Amino acid sequence: MSASRDPYARIFLLSHMRAYTSLAGHILGSHPQINGYYEMHLSYEDAAALDRQLEAFRQDEVPKPGSRYLFDKLLHNDYVLTPGRLGVAELKVLIALAEPAHTIRSIVHLFRQKPDPDLYASPVEAARYYVDRVRALDVFCQTSAWPYFYFDAELLQRAPGKLLPRLTGWLALDSPLSERYEVFSQTGKPRRGDTSARVRSGSIDRTRTDYSDVVIPEEVLSLAQAAYRECRARIVSRAADSVCLGK
């Protein structure tokens, strides 16, 4: 299939691990106009990448009749998005960051549960990933001329009633995004996003998980907080639209 015959516009969420992106994907992917809800582990640097995305999606799911969008999320610097090279007129970019302390602890908690030792089970390495990713998203926003919508990731859990109407408008959907979502064939599977029972509930769990047992060295956390503060400010300032905590 050539990209010219691909009927779908695209939604790309650029974020980092443990930023409620599985929840975001399920809320978006439950809308009748949106296909896709999980991380596909693809780069998008030319029009052929869109063909690969659609083919990969069709291996797991059937596109919804009359749907408009195909969604993916990019959470790692290994995967690149260059919107201007994709040859698709309608492409929506979403950017989301979560504050570092809870995020880094959540990453460590996740990877400490894996049977084999993992790099990100270390608070220092988890923080390095976080800082590198936040800085890369800042660079993307500085260098790409494509308009994007920014939101603080915590809004998905803390104030979805504030965020979802704005996302609905930005995506020009014909009906509102809902706080309830579907459980799909790939929900909870490894390499598809959150594997916890929470994502299988079909609704937003407002309970904030306690990861206080994970200790981050003070100097490491300070560096992550500075990167978040500085990069977030620049990302918000360049956004075509944004929704932030406390505003």
N, C-alpha and C positions, 0 to 999 in steps of 0.2 A: 504494500500500500504506500502511495506517495503522500507526503504531508499535505499536498494540495487537495486531496480527496478526504482528508481527515476532517470530520464534521465538528470537532470539539474545540471550543476555546479552552484555555488552561488557567488553573489556579495553582500557584506555587507558594507554599509557606516556608519561609526561611527562618530557622530558629536553631535551638540547641537541644541536647538531651534533657529530659526531665523538666520540660517547660509546658506541660499539659498539652503536648502536641497530639497525643493519641486521642484525647478528649476533643480537641479542635477538629481533627480529621473525621472523627465519628459524627460530630454535630454537622459538619459540612457535608460529609458523604451520605447523610440521611436525608438531605434535601432532594426532592424529586428532580431538580435540574443538575445535580452534581454527582458524578461518578468518582469513586476512589476515596480512600479513607486511611490508607496505611503508607508507610515509607517504602519506596520502591528501589532505593539504592541505585539511582541513575544520575548521570550528568546530562545537562542539556546545553550543548554548545553548538548545535546545528539542527536543521529541520529533520534530519534522519532520527534524531533522538526522540522526537515526538512519535514517530512510527514505532520505535522500540518500546516506548512507554505504553502506547495503546495495545500493542501485541502482548506485552507482559500482563497488562491489566486483564485482557480477555482470557488469559490462561487461568485466572482465578475467579473472575466475575463476568456477568453479562451486563453490558451498558443498558441503562434504563431507557425505555422508549421515550422519545421526545426530550431527552436530557441535553444539556447545553455545555457543561464543563467536564473536564477531567482534572483531578486533583493529585498533587504529590507534595511531599514535604522533604526538605533538604536540611539535615541536622549536622553534617560533618563537612569539613573543608575538602575532603576527597571528592565531593560532588559539587560540580560547578554549574551555575546558571548564567547564560548570556542571552538575555531576552531579545536583543536586537538581531540576533543571528538565527532565530527560530522560524522566521517567516510566517508567524501567526499574528493576525491583526488584533485579536482580543486575547489579552493575557493579563491576568491579575496577580500582582505580587503582594504577599502579606509578610510582614516582618514582626517577630515577637521575641522579647527578652524577658527572662525572670531574674529576680535578684539573686546574688551569688551564694550567700550563706546556705540557704535552704536547698538551692539547686545542687551545689557541690556535695552536700551531705547526702542528698537523695541519690546522686550518681554513685557515690561510694557504697551506700546501702544496697543499691541494685546489684552492683558488680561483686560485692562480697557474698552474695547469695549464690553465685555461680559455682559449679563443682570444681572448676580448674582456676588456678590463680589468674587474675586479670589485672592489667595495668591500672585500670580506673578504680580498682579497689583501694588504691592509695589516694588519700586526700590531696597530696601534692600533685599527682598526675591528673586527677580529676579536675583540680583547679587550673592546671596548665591547659587542658582541653578547653575548659570554659573560657579562659582568657583569650586563647587563640581563636576560638569560634566567634566570640563577641567582637573581637578586632576585625576578623574577616567580614563579618556582616556590616560593620562600620565602613570598611573599604568598599564593599559592594554598593552601599548607599551613596558613597562619595563619587564613585566612578560610573555608575549606571545612570543613564538618562531616563530610565523607565520609572514611571510614577509608582509609588507603593503606599500601602496602608500599614501603619504601625500600631501595635497594641501591647500593653503590658500583659504578659502571659497569665499572671495571677487573676486577671479579670474573669477568665473562663470559669474559675471556681468561686471567686468571691463576689463578683457582680456581673453575671451573665446577662441580666436584664438591661444593663448599661451597654455592654459590648455587642450583643447579637443584633440588635436593630441597626447599629452602625455598620456592621459587617454585611447585613442584608442589603443595605443601601449601596455600599461600595461595590458589591458584586452584582447589583441591579437584578436581584432575584424577584420572581413574581409572587412569592409568598415568604413569610418570615422564617428565619432559622429558629429551631426549637431547642429547648433545654433537654428534651428527651431525644434519644437517638436509637438507631437500630444496632443490633449485634450481628455482625457479618461473618462470612466463612473464615476470614483470616484474623478476626478479632482475638487478641490474646496469644497469638502464635509468635514464637521467637522470630526476631528480625522483622517483625511487622509492627512493632510498637510496644506499648505497655502490655506486660504479660500477667499483671495482677488481676485478682477477682474484681477489683473496682471497675475496670473498664467494661466488664461484662454485665454491669447492672442496668445499663440502658438509660441512666439518668445521672446528673451531676452530683457527685458526692462532695458535700461542702466541708467534710472533716479534713483538717490539716494534719498530715502525718508528722509524728515527732521523730526527728532524726538526731536528737541532742546527744546521743551516745557517740556520734561521729565527731571527732576532734580535728579541726583544721588549724594548722599552725598560724599564729597571729599574723606574721608577715605575709604569708601566702594569702590569707583572706583579705588583708589590706590591699594587696595588689589586685585581686579580683574585684574588690569593691570599687577601686579607682577606675579600672577598665570599664566596668559596668556604668558607672556614673558618667564618665567622659564620653564613651561611645554612645550610650543611650541618648545623651543630650544632643549629639550631632545627628543621630538617626531621626529623632523626633523633629528636629529643626528642618530636616530636608523632606519629611513625609508630605505626601499630597493630602493625607488626612491621618488623624491619630486619635486613639483613646487611651488615656493614662489613668493610673490610680490617683485618687484624690482630686480629680478634675471633673 
